Amino acid sequence: MMGRAHLIISTGVTLSVMGMSGVQVTLPAAAVALVSSLLPDIDEPNSLLVRKAIPSEILRLLQLAMIGAALFVLFYGRDYAPWNFALAGLIGVVSFLPSRTLRHVVMFLIGLGLIAFGQGFSPWNLIAGSVLIVASLVTHRGFTHTIYAACGWCALLYFASQGKEGAESLWFAGGLSYFIHLLSDALTNRGIRPLPPLKWRIKLKIMSTGSRWGRTVENICILLTLVLVWYVFMASG
């Protein structure tokens, strides 16, 4: 499914289930559900979540900065020739990478930065950095689309929220929204492999992402989600 559909369906269904089961629906829980609805696609550099976090404007500024850095190294590093040519060439090559690949590079570097310098601010930065590095290296619908990743995210939210007000709402919202994303992708022709290294794949083959029929199925699911949200929070209230 496309990012827009994941965002509406996973977030809407999650909040509706919370409302029906008596779990408190709070603004932080809604925010966690929203992020979790897109989080499995962090391994796809052109996904909605990654494009919003690392927009094209940032990539263009980064490319200009890298070109400037390459020229600086080339002209002001002449005392270190020929190494200045090699380093300038490497920086120049990276600056002209496609946006998809460049986003992966940025994610990897941010992950390294969080691991190297972020632990002093919060121990969770080590986990966040590790997630970014892994996501930048794995293929789409790989590890992040497994039950392992969903359970890991749910556990992370559970332990991170202990002692905070509304803790149950946070891990419940995040875990359920993540799982709903996986179930939504199981509707596609490609499906998901929930338990690697087992080759078992869940694929209902109801739709193909990006096709006309796929968009129709997404719109139907979105409509049903909106009806559910209306029923839980408005009609039955």
C-alpha positions as CSV (number, residue, x, y, z in Angstrom):
1,M,0.0,0.0,0.0
2,M,1.0,3.6,-0.4
3,G,2.0,5.7,2.5
4,R,-1.2,7.8,2.6
5,A,-3.3,4.7,2.9
6,H,-1.1,3.2,5.6
7,L,-1.3,6.5,7.6
8,I,-5.1,6.7,7.5
9,I,-5.9,3.0,7.9
10,S,-3.4,2.0,10.6
11,T,-3.9,5.2,12.6
12,G,-7.7,5.2,12.3
13,V,-8.2,1.5,13.0
14,T,-5.7,1.7,16.0
15,L,-7.5,4.6,17.6
16,S,-10.9,3.0,17.0
17,V,-9.8,-0.3,18.6
18,M,-8.4,1.7,21.6
19,G,-11.7,3.6,21.9
20,M,-13.8,0.3,21.8
21,S,-11.5,-1.5,24.2
22,G,-11.4,1.2,26.8
23,V,-7.7,2.2,26.4
24,Q,-7.3,5.9,26.8
25,V,-6.9,7.8,23.6
26,T,-4.4,10.6,24.2
27,L,-2.6,13.0,21.9
28,P,0.8,11.4,22.5
29,A,-0.8,8.0,21.7
30,A,-2.3,9.3,18.5
31,A,1.1,10.7,17.5
32,V,2.8,7.3,18.2
33,A,0.1,5.5,16.2
34,L,0.7,7.9,13.3
35,V,4.5,7.4,13.3
36,S,4.1,3.7,13.7
37,S,1.7,3.5,10.8
38,L,4.6,4.5,8.5
39,L,7.6,3.2,10.4
40,P,7.9,-0.2,8.7
41,D,8.6,1.6,5.4
42,I,11.6,3.3,6.9
43,D,13.6,0.8,4.8
44,E,12.3,2.5,1.6
45,P,14.1,5.8,1.0
46,N,11.2,7.2,-1.1
47,S,8.5,6.3,1.5
48,L,6.3,9.0,2.9
49,L,8.0,8.9,6.3
50,V,11.6,9.2,5.0
51,R,10.6,11.9,2.4
52,K,9.1,14.0,5.1
53,A,12.0,13.5,7.5
54,I,14.7,14.0,4.8
55,P,12.9,16.2,2.1
56,S,14.3,16.9,-1.3
57,E,15.2,20.5,-0.4
58,I,17.6,19.2,2.3
59,L,19.1,16.7,-0.1
60,R,19.8,19.6,-2.6
61,L,21.4,21.7,0.1
62,L,23.5,18.7,1.1
63,Q,24.6,18.1,-2.5
64,L,25.7,21.8,-2.8
65,A,27.5,21.6,0.5
66,M,29.3,18.5,-0.6
67,I,30.3,20.0,-4.0
68,G,31.7,23.0,-2.0
69,A,33.6,20.7,0.3
70,A,35.0,18.7,-2.6
71,L,36.3,22.0,-4.2
72,F,37.7,23.1,-0.8
73,V,39.6,19.8,-0.4
74,L,40.8,19.9,-4.0
75,F,42.3,23.4,-3.8
76,Y,43.3,23.8,-0.2
77,G,44.6,20.3,0.3
78,R,47.3,20.5,-2.4
79,D,50.0,19.8,0.2
80,Y,48.5,16.3,0.6
81,A,48.4,15.5,-3.1
82,P,47.4,13.0,-4.6
83,W,45.1,12.2,-1.6
84,N,43.3,15.5,-1.9
85,F,42.2,14.5,-5.4
86,A,41.0,11.1,-4.2
87,L,39.0,12.5,-1.3
88,A,37.6,15.3,-3.4
89,G,36.6,12.8,-6.1
90,L,34.9,10.6,-3.5
91,I,32.9,13.5,-2.1
92,G,32.0,14.6,-5.6
93,V,30.7,11.1,-6.5
94,V,28.6,10.9,-3.4
95,S,27.1,14.4,-4.0
96,F,25.8,13.2,-7.4
97,L,24.2,10.0,-6.1
98,P,20.4,9.5,-6.9
99,S,18.1,10.9,-4.2
100,R,17.1,7.4,-3.3
101,T,20.7,6.3,-2.6
102,L,21.6,9.7,-1.0
103,R,18.8,9.3,1.5
104,H,20.2,6.0,2.5
105,V,23.6,7.6,3.0
106,V,22.1,10.3,5.1
107,M,20.2,7.8,7.3
108,F,23.4,5.8,7.8
109,L,25.4,8.9,8.8
110,I,22.6,10.1,11.2
111,G,22.6,6.7,12.7
112,L,26.4,6.7,13.2
113,G,26.1,10.2,14.8
114,L,23.4,9.1,17.2
115,I,25.5,6.1,18.3
116,A,28.7,8.1,18.6
117,F,27.5,11.3,20.2
118,G,23.9,10.8,21.3
119,Q,24.3,8.3,24.1
120,G,25.3,11.1,26.5
121,F,21.9,12.7,26.0
122,S,19.7,9.6,26.0
123,P,20.5,5.9,26.0
124,W,17.7,5.4,23.5
125,N,19.8,7.2,20.9
126,L,21.9,4.1,20.6
127,I,18.8,2.1,19.7
128,A,17.5,4.8,17.3
129,G,20.9,5.0,15.6
130,S,21.1,1.2,15.2
131,V,17.6,1.2,13.7
132,L,18.6,3.9,11.1
133,I,21.7,2.0,10.2
134,V,19.9,-1.3,9.7
135,A,17.1,0.4,7.8
136,S,19.6,2.0,5.4
137,L,21.2,-1.4,4.6
138,V,18.3,-3.8,4.3
139,T,16.0,-4.2,1.3
140,H,12.4,-3.0,1.3
141,R,9.9,-5.2,3.0
142,G,12.7,-7.0,4.7
143,F,13.4,-7.0,8.4
144,T,11.1,-4.0,9.2
145,H,8.2,-6.0,7.8
146,T,8.6,-8.9,10.2
147,I,6.9,-9.9,13.4
148,Y,10.4,-9.6,15.0
149,A,10.5,-5.9,14.2
150,A,6.9,-5.3,15.3
151,C,7.4,-7.0,18.6
152,G,10.7,-5.1,19.1
153,W,9.1,-1.8,18.4
154,C,6.2,-2.6,20.8
155,A,8.8,-3.7,23.5
156,L,10.8,-0.5,23.0
157,L,7.7,1.6,23.5
158,Y,6.7,-0.4,26.6
159,F,10.0,0.0,28.4
160,A,10.5,3.6,27.3
161,S,7.1,4.6,28.6
162,Q,7.2,2.9,32.0
163,G,6.6,5.4,34.8
164,K,4.9,7.9,32.5
165,E,1.3,8.9,32.5
166,G,-0.7,7.0,29.9
167,A,2.1,4.4,29.3
168,E,-0.4,1.7,28.3
169,S,-1.8,3.9,25.6
170,L,1.6,4.5,24.0
171,W,2.9,1.0,23.6
172,F,-0.6,-0.3,22.7
173,A,-1.1,2.4,20.0
174,G,2.4,1.9,18.6
175,G,2.4,-1.9,18.5
176,L,-1.1,-2.2,17.0
177,S,-0.5,0.5,14.4
178,Y,2.7,-1.3,13.3
179,F,1.0,-4.7,13.1
180,I,-1.9,-3.2,11.0
181,H,0.7,-1.8,8.5
182,L,2.0,-5.4,8.1
183,L,-1.5,-6.8,7.6
184,S,-2.2,-4.1,5.0
185,D,0.9,-5.1,3.0
186,A,-0.1,-8.7,3.2
187,L,-3.1,-7.8,1.0
188,T,-0.7,-7.1,-1.9
189,N,0.7,-9.5,-4.6
190,R,4.2,-9.2,-3.0
191,G,3.0,-9.8,0.5
192,I,5.4,-10.0,3.5
193,R,7.7,-12.6,5.1
194,P,6.8,-12.3,8.7
195,L,9.2,-14.9,10.2
196,P,12.5,-15.0,8.3
197,P,14.6,-17.1,7.7
198,L,11.4,-19.1,7.1
199,K,10.4,-18.6,3.5
200,W,6.7,-18.6,4.4
201,R,5.1,-15.5,2.9
202,I,1.7,-14.0,3.6
203,K,0.2,-12.6,0.4
204,L,-3.5,-12.5,-0.3
205,K,-2.9,-11.1,-3.8
206,I,-5.9,-8.7,-3.6
207,M,-4.1,-5.7,-5.0
208,S,-0.9,-4.4,-6.5
209,T,0.6,-1.2,-5.1
210,G,0.4,1.7,-7.5
211,S,-2.0,0.0,-10.0
212,R,-5.5,1.4,-10.7
213,W,-7.1,-1.6,-8.9
214,G,-4.7,-1.1,-6.0
215,R,-5.8,2.5,-5.6
216,T,-9.4,1.4,-5.7
217,V,-8.8,-1.2,-2.9
218,E,-6.9,1.4,-0.9
219,N,-9.7,3.9,-1.2
220,I,-12.3,1.3,-0.1
221,C,-10.2,0.5,2.9
222,I,-9.8,4.2,3.7
223,L,-13.5,4.7,3.4
224,L,-14.2,1.8,5.8
225,T,-11.7,3.1,8.2
226,L,-13.3,6.6,8.3
227,V,-16.7,4.9,8.8
228,L,-15.3,3.0,11.8
229,V,-13.8,6.1,13.3
230,W,-17.1,8.0,12.9
231,Y,-19.0,5.1,14.5
232,V,-16.6,4.8,17.5
233,F,-16.0,8.4,18.3
234,M,-19.2,10.2,17.0
235,A,-22.2,7.9,16.4
236,S,-21.8,5.8,19.6
237,G,-20.7,8.8,21.7
